[in-house]
Amino acid sequence: MTFAGKKIFVTGAATGIGRATACYLAAEGGHVFGAGLDGDEGRDLAASDTTGRLAFYESDLTREADVQTAVAAARERLGGLDAVVNCAGIYPTGKRLEELSDEDWDQTIAVNLTAIFRVCRATLPLLRAAGGGSIVNIASVHADATVPGVPAYAATKAAVVGLSRQMALDYAVDRIRVNAVLVGSVATRMTLDGLEAAGGAEALGLSFEPNRIARIANPREIATAIGFLISDAASFVTGSAMQVDGGLLSRLL
Ligand SMILES: NC(=O)c1ccc[n+]([C@@H]2O[C@H](COP(=O)([O-])OP(=O)(O)OC[C@H]3O[C@@H](n4cnc5c(N)ncnc54)[C@H](O)[C@@H]3O)[C@@H](O)[C@H]2O)c1
């Protein structure tokens, strides 16, 4: 798959799935503008890039001003946008609903949902000006099934699917496709920290073995699926919630 000439905005690009996606898209010809927290990792990403097509801009996407500045910087560097990948997210665990403070709840909604709303609001005019484009919003298997103690996370990921479907409908007229990805377990710090807290992968029935259903993915395996949704090969794919979960949601036990 080639992304030659495509201009792509990727959030959460400093680490994990966002970083793998930014690297993959740039390596395959895309011009990538990464935005997000974790500035040290982000600067390392930009410094280690050998393609000359990858930039990183440190920004807290829960702040409207940061969203505006990052999108303006992307427009200035790339001259427009063809695609947006919303990867930034947080995964607070270990609290049932009654134990959540307003701050806990608001922070998860702010990163996992409101930031997507704001990034889409700021970038849609650029996609429209390009004659169309593709938005990929990273949801999770938690949209459909969940584990104990993640009420705000599960709620936001289900909402991301609903928002993506709605946007697909509303922006088809502008030739803008919008899809969500139901990501399973991926070997990033988000999962590895969570697994440690839950007593390890085996306690959850997950495995790192490559031939297992519901094994843990390498972030690049998510990046290539995101790449498909961005690419022209997915020209008829919009409004979908694509499972990229190694069969996790198919598992009964
Ligand atoms: N790792 C998994 O198993 C898994 C499973 C399902 C879904 N996901 C989703 O994939 C996405 C990426 O997660 P990951 O696994 O790569 O973990 P990660 O922690 O490596 O990446 C999350 C990124 O979001 C960024 N971020 C957090 N708050 C931000 C803010 N306020 N503003 C800007 N950036 C912010 C972080 O800097 C980080 O780079 C998330 O949306 C996550 O919910 C991950």
Ligand as a Chemical Component Dictionary entry (heavy atoms), coordinates in Angstrom:
data_LIG
# 
_chem_comp.id                   LIG 
_chem_comp.type                 NON-POLYMER 
_chem_comp.pdbx_formal_charge   0 
_chem_comp.three_letter_code    LIG 
# 
loop_
_chem_comp_atom.comp_id 
_chem_comp_atom.atom_id 
_chem_comp_atom.alt_atom_id 
_chem_comp_atom.type_symbol 
_chem_comp_atom.charge 
_chem_comp_atom.model_Cartn_x 
_chem_comp_atom.model_Cartn_y 
_chem_comp_atom.model_Cartn_z 
_chem_comp_atom.pdbx_ordinal 
LIG N1  N1  N 0  -3.053 -0.891 23.633 1  
LIG C1  C1  C 0  -4.221 -1.516 23.526 2  
LIG O1  O1  O 0  -4.318 -2.720 23.808 3  
LIG C2  C2  C 0  -5.421 -0.783 23.036 4  
LIG C3  C3  C 0  -6.606 -1.513 22.907 5  
LIG C4  C4  C 0  -7.737 -0.885 22.446 6  
LIG C5  C5  C 0  -7.680 0.460  22.127 7  
LIG N2  N2  N 1  -6.518 1.154  22.279 8  
LIG C6  C6  C 0  -6.532 2.562  21.942 9  
LIG O2  O2  O 0  -5.432 2.868  21.116 10 
LIG C7  C7  C 0  -5.075 4.241  21.287 11 
LIG C8  C8  C 0  -3.582 4.355  21.478 12 
LIG O3  O3  O 0  -3.204 3.725  22.691 13 
LIG P1  P1  P 0  -1.805 2.955  22.873 14 
LIG O4  O4  O 0  -2.099 1.557  23.185 15 
LIG O5  O5  O -1 -0.921 3.283  21.729 16 
LIG O6  O6  O 0  -1.266 3.598  24.237 17 
LIG P2  P2  P 0  -0.205 4.765  24.495 18 
LIG O7  O7  O 0  -0.359 5.138  25.924 19 
LIG O8  O8  O 0  1.126  4.358  24.022 20 
LIG O9  O9  O 0  -0.699 5.938  23.547 21 
LIG C9  C9  C 0  -1.628 6.914  23.929 22 
LIG C10 C10 C 0  -1.144 8.246  23.396 23 
LIG O10 O10 O 0  -2.127 9.249  23.675 24 
LIG C11 C11 C 0  -1.443 10.421 24.028 25 
LIG N3  N3  N 0  -2.287 11.290 24.850 26 
LIG C12 C12 C 0  -2.828 11.003 26.057 27 
LIG N4  N4  N 0  -3.480 12.082 26.531 28 
LIG C13 C13 C 0  -3.350 13.052 25.593 29 
LIG C14 C14 C 0  -3.788 14.397 25.518 30 
LIG N5  N5  N 0  -4.474 14.987 26.493 31 
LIG N6  N6  N 0  -3.455 15.113 24.400 32 
LIG C15 C15 C 0  -2.725 14.542 23.408 33 
LIG N7  N7  N 0  -2.269 13.285 23.444 34 
LIG C16 C16 C 0  -2.591 12.543 24.524 35 
LIG C17 C17 C 0  -0.215 9.957  24.799 36 
LIG O11 O11 O 0  0.803  10.953 24.797 37 
LIG C18 C18 C 0  0.169  8.715  24.021 38 
LIG O12 O12 O 0  1.109  9.014  23.007 39 
LIG C19 C19 C 0  -5.902 4.745  22.473 40 
LIG O13 O13 O 0  -7.021 5.457  22.004 41 
LIG C20 C20 C 0  -6.357 3.458  23.147 42 
LIG O14 O14 O 0  -7.543 3.626  23.877 43 
LIG C21 C21 C 0  -5.392 0.556  22.731 44 
# 
loop_
_chem_comp_bond.comp_id 
_chem_comp_bond.atom_id_1 
_chem_comp_bond.atom_id_2 
_chem_comp_bond.value_order 
_chem_comp_bond.pdbx_ordinal 
LIG N1  C1  SING 1  
LIG C1  O1  DOUB 2  
LIG C1  C2  SING 3  
LIG C2  C3  SING 4  
LIG C2  C21 DOUB 5  
LIG C3  C4  DOUB 6  
LIG C4  C5  SING 7  
LIG C5  N2  DOUB 8  
LIG N2  C6  SING 9  
LIG N2  C21 SING 10 
LIG C6  O2  SING 11 
LIG C6  C20 SING 12 
LIG O2  C7  SING 13 
LIG C7  C8  SING 14 
LIG C7  C19 SING 15 
LIG C8  O3  SING 16 
LIG O3  P1  SING 17 
LIG P1  O4  DOUB 18 
LIG P1  O5  SING 19 
LIG P1  O6  SING 20 
LIG O6  P2  SING 21 
LIG P2  O7  DOUB 22 
LIG P2  O8  SING 23 
LIG P2  O9  SING 24 
LIG O9  C9  SING 25 
LIG C9  C10 SING 26 
LIG C10 O10 SING 27 
LIG C10 C18 SING 28 
LIG O10 C11 SING 29 
LIG C11 N3  SING 30 
LIG C11 C17 SING 31 
LIG N3  C12 SING 32 
LIG N3  C16 SING 33 
LIG C12 N4  DOUB 34 
LIG N4  C13 SING 35 
LIG C13 C14 SING 36 
LIG C13 C16 DOUB 37 
LIG C14 N5  SING 38 
LIG C14 N6  DOUB 39 
LIG N6  C15 SING 40 
LIG C15 N7  DOUB 41 
LIG N7  C16 SING 42 
LIG C17 O11 SING 43 
LIG C17 C18 SING 44 
LIG C18 O12 SING 45 
LIG C19 O13 SING 46 
LIG C19 C20 SING 47 
LIG C20 O14 SING 48 
# 
